Amino acid sequence: MTVPKQIHEPLLAVESLAVRFGGVDGGFLALEDVSFQLEAGETLSLLGESGSGKSVTAQAVMALLPGNAEISGGHIAFSGEDLVSLPRSRTRALCGTQMGMIFQDPLTALNPVFTVGDQIAELFQVRQGYGRRTAWSAAADVIDAVGIPDARHRLNAYPHQFSGGMRQRLVIAMAIALKPRLLIADEPTTALDVTVQAQIMELIGNLQRETGMALLLITHDLGVVADVTDRVAIMYAGRIVETGPVRVVYDHPAHPYTRGLMSSIPSLDESDGPLSTIPGLPPNPRDRPSGCPFHPRCSFAKPVCAVERPPMRALSGGRMAACHFAEEVVRLDPVS
């Protein structure tokens, strides 16, 4: 199936996506009504606490959902093609060439029993039909491009012979080797020190500017997002609750959950006293609250919030939010 062409067609369009995990008890919805768009050359960041649905969203786009999960509703369109209904062979071809992914843990993304040269060269051999010598030369070029010194000699090394930062660069090299139009980076700086984090994000940014690829960044690091992204989408309990330009959302959140996240960022100007936190815990996906799923933790909640789920609606500043009282939240003092 091909999605009908529009006057302007985004590179990636996710519409009303729902993902269900099965089980003997009937399972549960991990994602519900998730919608967003991503233009070529643009960076969109998915933000939220662990368990909010960020990684499941990425897995759904890349057709990497675990065996007990399925897309139960909605569409994912990449350059006009509906990935949900495409044959498996076509989806795999797109994911290998047009779309790339950086996984959270480089140790699990790299095979410990093969050299990094074998693993990267295989991409060129399988996807582009290169011979072994040409593929190894291309592998050397790509790991040189991600800043690994003495690239041709390091091709014969194994993953455990690299530092954490260098392994992450290798994972990036594999993800961008075939020059994808879309790169999904799932927590690309997890467990790295601050200096290496900055280097990795600078590397991704440089690659994006050079190639024009779109970037879907999945993270819980609010500081990283502020520096590199164009737009943000805030996820809570399997849904997007606010989306818009990064500076608008950061400075004047329209959803109480977003405001809670922004308020929790430590400030150098306010070193005394406890850090601001969001009370309570995210809901169990098998037993989400009625109405707005955030209402048990929300200081703005009123009786309507417990019975009526707020729809996502457009607000000023080019953003959208799913809150009954979004206008009141926006009018509060800017988050410092």
N, C-alpha and C positions, 0 to 999 in steps of 0.2 A: 504494500500500500504506500502511495506517495501522498504526503500532506499537501492539500491545495496551496498553490503559490499565492503569496500576498504581494502587495505593492512593495513592501520591504520585508525581506525574509532574514531573520536572525540566523546566526550559525547554529546555535543550540536553542531549542524551545521546549521546555518541559511544561506540560499542561495537565493539571488535576491528577498528578501522579499518586497512585496508591500502591503500597507494597504490603503483602500479608505474609506472615510467618505461620506455617502450619504447626499442628500438634494434635495429640489425642483429644485435647479439650476444645478443639476448634481453632486454636491459634489466636493471633491478634494482629491488628494493623500496626505496622512499624512506621509507615508513612501514610498521610491522608491529605489529599487535595493540595499537593505541592506544585507550585507553578513559578517559573522564572524564565528569563531569556538572557542570552549571552551573545554579544556581537563579536565579530572578528576583531582581534587586537585588544579587546576589553578584558578587564579583570573583575570578576565577581567573587566575593568571599562569602562562604556559608559559615555563620557563627552560632555558637550555642554550647550548652553544657554537654558533657558526655551522655550519650543515650538519646540525644535530641533528634537523631535521624540523619546527620550530616554524611557519615560514611555509607549508610544504606542508599542515600541518594546517589552518591558517586558510583556505587556498585551497580545500581539499576541502570545508569547511563552507559556504563561500560559492559553491561551484560555479564557481570561477575557476581550476581547474587548467589548465596549458598543454596544447596539443594532443597532446603526446607522453606525457601522463600520464593514468591512469585509476584509479578506485577499484576495486580488485580483491578487496575483501572487507570485511565489516563493515557497520555501520549508522550513520547520523547522523540522529537524531530531533530535530526542532524542534517543541515544543509538541505532540508526539504524531505528527507527520507524518514519515515516513521520506524524507529528502531524496534519498537515493541512488536511489530508485525513482520519484520524482515526475516527471511530465512537465516538460520544459524550461521551458515557459511558466509553470507554477506555481512552479518554483524561482526563476525570474527575478522573479516578482511578490513572493515572500517576501523576496528579497534587496534589492529596491528599497524595501520598506516596513517589514517586520518586523525585518530584519537590516541593519545598516550596518557599514561597514569604513573604518578610517583606514589608509591605505597608508604605507609607509616613507618614500618620497620625495615631498614635496608638488609638486615641479616636474614629475614624471612623472604625477602624479595630476590635475594641472590642465592644461587645453588652452591653450597660449600664444597662440593666435590669436583667442580669444573673451574678452570681458570676464568678470569673476567674476560679475557680475549675470546675464549670459546663462546661464552654467553652472549656477548655483544655481537660478535661476528655472525652468530646464528641468525640474528634478525635480518641481516643483509642477505644471507644465503637462502633463507626460507621465503622472505617477503619480496626480495628483489632479484633472486636468481643469481647472485654473485658466486663466482668460484671462491675457493678457500683463501687464496692469496689476496684477491681483491677485497674480500670481506674483512680480512684481518687488517688490511691497510685502512679501510673505512672505519673499522673499530678504533684503530689508533687515532684517527683524525677526530672522532667524536669524543673520546675521553681526553684528548688534548684540549678540545673546545670547552670542556667543563672544568678546566684548570688543574688537571692531574699532571704533575711534572714527569718527565722521562716516560712519556706515554707508551712508546713502542716496547720498551723493556718491561713496563708494568703489566702488559697484556698477559704475560706468563705467570702472574701472581694470582693467588687465591683470595677470596673475599676476606678471610680472617687476617690477612697480611696488610690490611688497610685500616686506618683509623676510622672512627665513627663518621667524621665529616667527609672523609674520602669515600667511604662506602655510600654515603648519601649522594655524593657527586656521581658515582657509578650508576646508581639507580636513576638519577636524572639523565645521564648519558643514554641509558637504555630507553627511557621514555621519549627522548627527543631525537633519537638516532635517525628515524625515518621522516623527520620534519613534519610532525602532526599539525593539523590546523587547530586542534583543541588539546590542551594539556590540563589534566585534573591532578592537582597536588593535594594529597590527603595527609595533613599534618607533616609537611616536609621537613620541619625543623624540630620535631619531637626528640627529646633527650640530648640535644646538642647545646653546647654552651653559647652564650650570647654572641660572642665574636663569630663563631662558625655559623650561627643562625643568620647573622647579617650577611655573611659571605654567600650563603646558599640563596637567600632571597635576592641579593644583587645579581647573582648568576642567572636565576630564573628571569629576572627583569630584563637583563641584557639580551637573553635568548628571545624573549618575547618581542623586544623592540627590533631585533634583527630579522625575525621571521614573520612578524605580524600575527602570531598565533594567539588565540584566546586562552585565558587562564581561569579555571574554576579552582579557587583556593579554599580548602576546608581546614579550619583551625579553631582553636579556642584562645589563641594568642591575640588579644585585642590590639596590642602595640604593633605587631607585625602587619596587621590588616590596615592600620591607619597610614602606614608608610607606602603601601604598594597597591592598594585596591582602588577601583573606580566606584563600585557599588557594593553594598552589603545586603545579605538576606539573613535575618535572625530566625533561627529555628528553635521551637520548643514543643516537646511532646509529639514529634512527628509531623509538625506543620510549620510553615513559614508564618511568623506573626508580624514581621515588619521588614520592609525592603525599601531601599532608596540610595541616593548618593552618600558616600561614606561620611563626608563632613557634615551634611545635614542630619543624618541619623546619629552620629556621635555627639554633636553639639546640642541637638534638640530632639531627643527620642520621642516617639509618639506612642510607644507601648511600655507599660510599666516594667515588663521583663527586660526590655532593652535598656531602660533607665537604670535598672538594678545592676545589669552587667557593666555599664559605663561607670557607675558610681563605685564599683568594686576595684577599679584600676588604682593602684597606689599612687599617691601624689607626693612629689618632693616638697611641696609647699605645706603639706599637712602631715608632718612626721609623727605628731603626738596623737595618742588615742587609738582605739581599735579600728581596723579596716571595716568599711561598709560591706555588708553581706546580704544576700537574699535569704530570708528565713525558709526553713523547710527543705524538702528534697523534691526533685522532679518526680512526676507520677509514674507508677508502674504501668507500662503499656497495656497490660492485660486488664487494668482497672483504672482507666482515666476518669477524672471527675466529670460530672455533667457540666453543661454550659461551657464557659471558658476554662480550659484546662489549667490556666495559671491562677484562677481566682483563690484557691486555698492559700497561696503565698503572697497575694497581692494586697498592698496597703490601700489601693484605690477601689477595691471590690465593693460592689453594692448588690442587693438581692438579685437584680436581673442577671448578674454575671454567673450565678450558680445555675441558672435555668436556660439561658439563651446564649448559644455560641455566637460570638461576634464575627461577622463576615469581614474579609479583607476589602478595604475600601480606600479610594484615592484621597490624599490630603495635599496640603500645600507643600512646596519644596520638592516636588517630583517623587514623593514617597508614598507608600501604602502601608496600612497597619490594620491589624485585626483586634480592635479594642473598642468597647462601647463608649469610652470616655477619652479617646485619643486626643481630641482638641484640648481638653483640660491638661493632659500630660504634656503636650507640646508647649503650653503657655507657662509651664514652670520655669524656674531659673535654669540657665544652661548648666549642663553637667561639667564640673570643673576637672 
